[in-house]
């Protein structure tokens, strides 16, 4: 999925997207931090979708990387803001 579409999808859900160092994008929502890599102009693909809790930090000395990786942006965004029920 293009990076611009991921950003648009997140904004449609009411989430605030911030761009950090090395084109890493962040969303902080309800104690969770979602992140992915993309490019600034939005033409390239978004990749490496990840969610962790606030305050959790990686420790490369012990191979501890908190959180979970997701296959695509929809899965990551659905984890942050679960979709409504299909049935009444």
DSSP file (Angstrom, degrees, kcal/mol; ACC not computed):
  #  RESIDUE AA STRUCTURE BP1 BP2  ACC     N-H-->O    O-->H-N    N-H-->O    O-->H-N    TCO  KAPPA ALPHA  PHI   PSI    X-CA   Y-CA   Z-CA
    1    1 A X              0   0    0      0, 0.0    45,-2.6     0, 0.0     2,-0.1   0.000 360.0 360.0 360.0 140.5    0.0    0.0    0.0
    2    2 A X  B  >  -A   45   0A   0     43,-0.2     4,-1.7     1,-0.1     3,-0.5  -0.358 360.0-123.3 -66.7 146.6    1.3    3.5   -0.8
    3    3 A X  H  > S+     0   0    0     41,-2.6     4,-2.2     1,-0.2     5,-0.2   0.874 111.0  56.7 -60.1 -39.3    2.4    5.6    2.1
    4    4 A X  H  > S+     0   0    0     38,-1.3     4,-2.1    40,-0.3    -1,-0.2   0.847 106.1  50.8 -63.6 -33.2   -0.1    8.4    1.3
    5    5 A X  H  > S+     0   0    0     -3,-0.5     4,-2.5    37,-0.3    -1,-0.2   0.863 108.0  51.8 -72.5 -36.0   -3.0    5.9    1.4
    6    6 A X  H  X S+     0   0    0     -4,-1.7     4,-2.2     2,-0.2    -2,-0.2   0.928 111.8  47.0 -63.7 -44.3   -1.9    4.6    4.9
    7    7 A X  H  X S+     0   0    0     -4,-2.2     4,-2.4     2,-0.2    -2,-0.2   0.920 113.1  48.6 -63.4 -44.1   -1.8    8.2    6.1
    8    8 A X  H  X S+     0   0    0     -4,-2.1     4,-2.0     1,-0.2    -2,-0.2   0.896 110.8  50.6 -63.5 -40.4   -5.2    9.0    4.6
    9    9 A X  H  X S+     0   0    0     -4,-2.5     4,-1.1     2,-0.2    -1,-0.2   0.894 111.2  48.6 -64.7 -40.1   -6.7    5.8    6.1
   10   10 A X  H  <>S+     0   0    0     -4,-2.2     5,-2.3     1,-0.2     3,-0.4   0.909 111.3  49.1 -66.5 -42.7   -5.3    6.7    9.6
   11   11 A X  H ><5S+     0   0    0     -4,-2.4     3,-1.3     1,-0.2    -1,-0.2   0.841 104.9  58.8 -66.9 -32.3   -6.7   10.3    9.4
   12   12 A X  H 3<5S+     0   0    0     -4,-2.0    -1,-0.2     1,-0.3    -2,-0.2   0.827 104.4  51.6 -64.3 -30.9  -10.1    9.0    8.3
   13   13 A X  T 3<5S-     0   0    0     -4,-1.1    -1,-0.3    -3,-0.4    -2,-0.2   0.457 124.9-106.3 -82.7  -2.0  -10.1    7.0   11.6
   14   14 A X  T < 5S+     0   0    0     -3,-1.3     2,-0.3     1,-0.3    -3,-0.2   0.684  73.0 141.8  86.3  19.5   -9.3   10.3   13.5
   15   15 A X      < -     0   0    0     -5,-2.3     2,-0.5    -6,-0.1    -1,-0.3  -0.685  49.3-128.6 -96.0 148.4   -5.7    9.4   14.2
   16   16 A X        -     0   0    0     12,-0.3    12,-0.5    -2,-0.3     2,-0.5  -0.853  20.9-155.6 -98.3 125.4   -2.8   11.9   14.2
   17   17 A X        -     0   0    0     -2,-0.5     2,-0.4    10,-0.1    10,-0.2  -0.865   9.7-171.7-104.5 131.3    0.2   10.8   12.1
   18   18 A X  E     -B   26   0B   0      8,-2.4     8,-3.0    -2,-0.5     2,-0.5  -0.939  16.3-138.7-121.0 144.8    3.7   12.2   12.9
   19   19 A X  E     +B   25   0B   0     -2,-0.4     6,-0.2     6,-0.2     3,-0.1  -0.902  27.9 176.9-104.7 127.5    6.8   11.7   10.8
   20   20 A X    >   -     0   0    0      4,-3.4     3,-0.8    -2,-0.5     4,-0.1  -0.069  41.6 -32.1-107.1-152.3   10.0   11.1   12.7
   21   21 A X  G >  S+     0   0    0      1,-0.2     3,-0.9     2,-0.2    -1,-0.3  -0.388 123.0  10.3 -69.8 142.4   13.7   10.4   11.9
   22   22 A X  G 3  S-     0   0    0      1,-0.2    -1,-0.2    -2,-0.1    16,-0.1   0.821 130.3 -64.4  57.8  36.5   14.5    8.4    8.7
   23   23 A X  G <  S+     0   0    0     -3,-0.8    15,-2.1     1,-0.2     2,-0.6   0.836  89.0 154.4  59.0  36.2   10.9    8.6    7.4
   24   24 A X  E <   - C   0  37B   0     -3,-0.9    -4,-3.4    13,-0.2     2,-0.3  -0.868  31.3-149.9 -95.4 123.3    9.5    6.5   10.3
   25   25 A X  E     -BC  19  36B   0     11,-3.1    11,-1.6    -2,-0.6     2,-0.3  -0.713  12.0-163.2 -97.9 144.8    5.8    7.4   10.8
   26   26 A X  E     -BC  18  35B   0     -8,-3.0    -8,-2.4    -2,-0.3     2,-0.4  -0.937  15.8-172.9-129.0 147.2    4.1    7.2   14.2
   27   27 A X  E     - C   0  34B   0      7,-2.2     7,-3.0    -2,-0.3     2,-0.5  -0.978   9.6-163.7-133.9 126.3    0.6    7.1   15.6
   28   28 A X  E     + C   0  33B   0    -12,-0.5     2,-0.3    -2,-0.4   -12,-0.3  -0.956  23.0 157.2-110.3 122.0    0.1    7.3   19.4
   29   29 A X  E >   - C   0  32B   0      3,-2.5     3,-1.7    -2,-0.5    -2,-0.0  -0.944  62.1 -19.8-151.5 122.8   -3.4    6.2   20.5
   30   30 A X  T 3  S-     0   0    0     -2,-0.3     3,-0.1     1,-0.3    -1,-0.0   0.859 126.7 -45.8  49.8  46.4   -4.7    4.8   23.8
   31   31 A X  T 3  S+     0   0    0      1,-0.3    23,-2.5    22,-0.1     2,-0.3   0.522 117.8 108.0  80.3   4.8   -1.4    3.8   25.2
   32   32 A X  E <   -CD  29  53B   0     -3,-1.7    -3,-2.5    21,-0.3     2,-0.5  -0.883  54.6-152.1-114.9 147.8   -0.2    2.1   22.0
   33   33 A X  E     -CD  28  52B   0     19,-3.5    19,-2.0    -2,-0.3     2,-0.4  -0.972  11.0-169.0-120.3 116.1    2.4    3.3   19.5
   34   34 A X  E     +CD  27  51B   0     -7,-3.0    -7,-2.2    -2,-0.5     2,-0.3  -0.833  13.2 174.9-101.1 142.6    2.0    2.2   15.9
   35   35 A X  E     +CD  26  50B   0     15,-2.7    15,-2.5    -2,-0.4     2,-0.3  -0.984  11.2 163.5-146.5 156.6    4.9    2.8   13.5
   36   36 A X  E     -C   25   0B   0    -11,-1.6   -11,-3.1    -2,-0.3     2,-0.4  -0.964  33.0-110.5-161.1 166.4    5.9    2.1    9.9
   37   37 A X  E     +CD  24  47B   0     10,-2.8    10,-2.3    -2,-0.3     2,-0.3  -0.858  46.1 136.4-107.3 141.3    8.4    3.3    7.3
   38   38 A X        -     0   0    0    -15,-2.1     2,-0.3    -2,-0.4     8,-0.1  -0.891  49.3 -86.3-160.0-173.4    7.6    5.2    4.2
   39   39 A X    >   -     0   0    0     -2,-0.3     3,-0.9     5,-0.1     5,-0.0  -0.749  32.3-115.8-110.0 162.4    8.8    8.2    2.2
   40   40 A X  T 3  S+     0   0    0     -2,-0.3    -1,-0.1     1,-0.2   -21,-0.0   0.850 109.8  50.6 -64.7 -38.6    8.0   11.9    2.7
   41   41 A X  T 3  S-     0   0    0      1,-0.1    -1,-0.2    -3,-0.0   -37,-0.0   0.569 103.0-125.9 -84.2  -5.7    6.2   12.5   -0.6
   42   42 A X  S <  S+     0   0    0     -3,-0.9   -38,-1.3     3,-0.1   -37,-0.3   0.486  80.2 109.8  82.8   2.3    3.9    9.5   -0.3
   43   43 A X        +     0   0    0    -40,-0.1    -1,-0.1   -41,-0.1     2,-0.1   0.764  63.7  71.8 -83.4 -24.9    4.7    7.9   -3.6
   44   44 A X  S    S-     0   0    0      1,-0.1   -41,-2.6   -42,-0.1   -40,-0.3  -0.257  91.8 -85.9 -87.1 175.2    6.6    4.9   -2.2
   45   45 A X  B     -A    2   0A   0    -43,-0.2     2,-0.3   -42,-0.1   -43,-0.2  -0.519  33.5-130.4 -80.7 146.1    5.3    1.8   -0.5
   46   46 A X        +     0   0    0    -45,-2.6     2,-0.3    -2,-0.2    -8,-0.2  -0.748  38.0 165.5 -90.5 144.3    4.8    1.7    3.3
   47   47 A X  E     +D   37   0B   0    -10,-2.3   -10,-2.8    -2,-0.3    25,-0.1  -0.953  37.2  49.1-154.6 170.4    6.3   -1.2    5.1
   48   48 A X  E     -     0   0B   0     -2,-0.3     2,-0.4   -12,-0.2    -1,-0.2   0.965  63.1-163.3  58.7  61.6    7.4   -2.7    8.5
   49   49 A X  E     + E   0  70B   0     21,-0.6    21,-2.3   -13,-0.1     2,-0.3  -0.608  16.4 171.8 -77.4 128.3    4.1   -2.1   10.3
   50   50 A X  E     -DE  35  69B   0    -15,-2.5   -15,-2.7    -2,-0.4     2,-0.4  -0.993  20.8-166.7-143.7 143.2    4.6   -2.4   14.1
   51   51 A X  E     +DE  34  68B   0     17,-2.3    17,-2.5    -2,-0.3     2,-0.3  -0.999  17.1 157.6-131.4 135.7    2.7   -1.8   17.3
   52   52 A X  E     -D   33   0B   0    -19,-2.0   -19,-3.5    -2,-0.4     2,-0.2  -0.932  42.3 -94.3-143.6 168.3    4.0   -1.7   20.9
   53   53 A X  E >   -D   32   0B   0     -2,-0.3     3,-1.6   -21,-0.2   -21,-0.3  -0.514  49.9 -92.5 -81.8 153.4    2.8   -0.2   24.2
   54   54 A X  T 3  S+     0   0    0    -23,-2.5    -1,-0.1     1,-0.2     3,-0.1  -0.390 112.0  26.8 -62.3 141.2    4.0    3.3   25.3
   55   55 A X  T 3  S+     0   0    0      1,-0.3     2,-0.4    -3,-0.1    -1,-0.2   0.247  88.3 122.8  90.2 -13.7    7.1    3.1   27.4
   56   56 A X    <   -     0   0    0     -3,-1.6     2,-0.4     9,-0.0    -1,-0.3  -0.690  40.9-171.7 -83.4 132.7    8.4   -0.2   26.0
   57   57 A X        -     0   0    0     -2,-0.4     2,-0.1    -3,-0.1     9,-0.1  -0.951  22.5-115.0-126.0 145.0   11.9    0.0   24.5
   58   58 A X        -     0   0    0     -2,-0.4     2,-0.4     7,-0.1     7,-0.2  -0.430  18.0-155.6 -73.7 150.0   13.9   -2.5   22.5
   59   59 A X  B >>> -F   64   0C   0      5,-2.7     5,-2.0    -2,-0.1     3,-1.3  -0.869   8.0-173.8-127.7  97.1   17.1   -3.9   24.0
   60   60 A X  T 345S+     0   0    0     -2,-0.4     3,-0.1     1,-0.3    -1,-0.1   0.693  80.6  67.0 -66.7 -17.0   19.4   -5.1   21.2
   61   61 A X  T 345S+     0   0    0      1,-0.2    -1,-0.3     3,-0.1    -2,-0.0   0.776 114.6  26.9 -74.4 -25.0   21.8   -6.6   23.7
   62   62 A X  T <45S-     0   0    0     -3,-1.3    -1,-0.2     2,-0.1    -2,-0.2   0.292 109.0-114.4-117.0   8.3   19.3   -9.3   24.7
   63   63 A X  T  <5 +     0   0    0     -4,-0.6     2,-0.7     1,-0.2    -3,-0.2   0.879  62.0 154.0  57.9  40.8   17.3   -9.4   21.4
   64   64 A X  B   < +F   59   0C   0     -5,-2.0    -5,-2.7     2,-0.0     2,-0.5  -0.900  13.6 167.9-102.3 116.1   14.2   -8.1   23.1
   65   65 A X        -     0   0    0     -2,-0.7    -7,-0.1    -7,-0.2    -9,-0.0  -0.891  22.8-149.9-128.2  99.3   11.9   -6.3   20.7
   66   66 A X        +     0   0    0     -2,-0.5     2,-0.2    -9,-0.1    -8,-0.1  -0.205  54.2  30.6 -69.8 159.0    8.5   -5.6   22.3
   67   67 A X  S    S-     0   0    0    -17,-0.1     2,-0.3   -15,-0.1   -15,-0.2  -0.480  83.3 -78.4  96.6-165.1    5.2   -5.5   20.4
   68   68 A X  E     -E   51   0B   0    -17,-2.5   -17,-2.3    -2,-0.2     2,-0.3  -0.991  24.7-131.2-142.9 148.5    4.1   -7.2   17.3
   69   69 A X  E     -E   50   0B   0     -2,-0.3     2,-0.3   -19,-0.2   -19,-0.2  -0.760  22.1-151.4 -97.9 146.9    4.6   -6.8   13.5
   70   70 A X  E     -E   49   0B   0    -21,-2.3   -21,-0.6    -2,-0.3   -22,-0.1  -0.875  17.5-132.5-120.5 150.6    1.6   -6.8   11.1
   71   71 A X  S    S+     0   0    0     -2,-0.3     2,-0.3   -23,-0.1   -23,-0.1   0.831  85.4   6.0 -71.7 -33.7    1.4   -7.9    7.5
   72   72 A X  S  > S-     0   0    0      1,-0.1     4,-1.6   -25,-0.1     3,-0.1  -0.923  75.6-102.6-147.6 171.4   -0.4   -4.8    6.3
   73   73 A X  H  > S+     0   0    0     -2,-0.3     4,-2.8     1,-0.2     5,-0.2   0.846 114.2  59.1 -66.5 -35.9   -1.6   -1.4    7.3
   74   74 A X  H  > S+     0   0    0      1,-0.2     4,-2.5     2,-0.2    -1,-0.2   0.912 105.9  48.2 -62.1 -42.9   -5.2   -2.4    7.6
   75   75 A X  H  > S+     0   0    0      2,-0.2     4,-1.4     1,-0.2    -1,-0.2   0.917 113.1  48.5 -62.2 -43.1   -4.4   -5.0   10.3
   76   76 A X  H  X S+     0   0    0     -4,-1.6     4,-1.4     1,-0.2     3,-0.2   0.933 114.3  44.5 -63.8 -46.7   -2.3   -2.5   12.2
   77   77 A X  H  X S+     0   0    0     -4,-2.8     4,-3.0     1,-0.2    -1,-0.2   0.856 110.1  55.3 -68.6 -34.9   -5.0    0.2   12.1
   78   78 A X  H  < S+     0   0    0     -4,-2.5    -1,-0.2    -5,-0.2    -2,-0.2   0.804 105.6  53.8 -67.0 -28.0   -7.7   -2.3   13.0
   79   79 A X  H  < S+     0   0    0     -4,-1.4     3,-0.3    -3,-0.2    -1,-0.2   0.867 113.3  42.0 -71.5 -37.2   -5.7   -3.2   16.1
   80   80 A X  H  < S+     0   0    0     -4,-1.4     2,-0.5     1,-0.3    -2,-0.2   0.933 133.5  18.8 -73.5 -47.5   -5.5    0.4   17.1
   81   81 A X  S  < S-     0   0    0     -4,-3.0    -1,-0.3    -5,-0.1    -2,-0.1  -0.859  86.7-143.7-126.9  93.7   -9.2    1.2   16.3
   82   82 A X        -     0   0    0     -2,-0.5    -3,-0.1    -3,-0.3    -4,-0.1  -0.282  22.8-114.4 -60.1 138.6  -11.2   -2.0   16.1
   83   83 A X        -     0   0    0      1,-0.1    -1,-0.1    -5,-0.1     3,-0.1  -0.312  36.8 -96.1 -69.4 157.9  -13.9   -1.9   13.4
   84   84 A X        -     0   0    0      1,-0.1    -1,-0.1     2,-0.1     2,-0.1  -0.205  49.9 -82.1 -69.3 165.5  -17.6   -2.0   14.5
   85   85 A X        -     0   0    0      1,-0.1    -1,-0.1     2,-0.1     0, 0.0  -0.400  25.7-146.0 -69.4 143.5  -19.6   -5.2   14.6
   86   86 A X  S    S+     0   0    0     -2,-0.1     2,-0.3    -3,-0.1    -1,-0.1   0.717  83.8  56.0 -79.1 -22.3  -21.0   -6.4   11.3
   87   87 A X              0   0    0      1,-0.1    -2,-0.1     0, 0.0     0, 0.0  -0.843 360.0 360.0-115.1 147.5  -24.1   -7.8   13.1
   88   88 A X              0   0    0     -2,-0.3    -1,-0.1     0, 0.0    -3,-0.0   0.454 360.0 360.0 -79.5 360.0  -26.6   -6.1   15.4
